[in-house]
Amino acid sequence: MMVLPKVRAGLSGRPLDATEMMSKLKLPVLVTHGAEDRNARLGAGQYTASVIPGAKLSVYDGIGHSPFYEDAPRFNSELAAFVRAAAKTN
C-alpha cells in the first residue's frame, strides 16, 4: 500500500506490448520475481523470461515485490553468479 492508488491503477492495464523487442534481445537476462508480488503478477515475469531468448527466471517463493530487500543474501548471490557467468560468455 506504499504505492499511490493512482500508480497502482496504472500498473494493471499498460497498453505497451514489448514482446517483439524482447524477443530480439541478444544479451544475458535474469528475470527476478517474488512469487507473492502484488504489484506485478508472477505470470508477467514468467512471460518475460519465456519471450527473451536464453533468459533465466528466478522465482522467490514467499517474497513480494522486493526480492533484493526481502532476501538480500540470495539476491546478491544469484546476481553475482549471473554476472560472472555472463562475463565468461561475452
Secondary structure, DSSP 8 states (H G I E B T S, - for coil): --S-HHHHHHHTT-----HHHHHT--S--EEEEETT-SSS-HHHHHHHHHHSTT-EEEEETT--S-HHHHTHHHHHHHHHHHHHHHHHH-
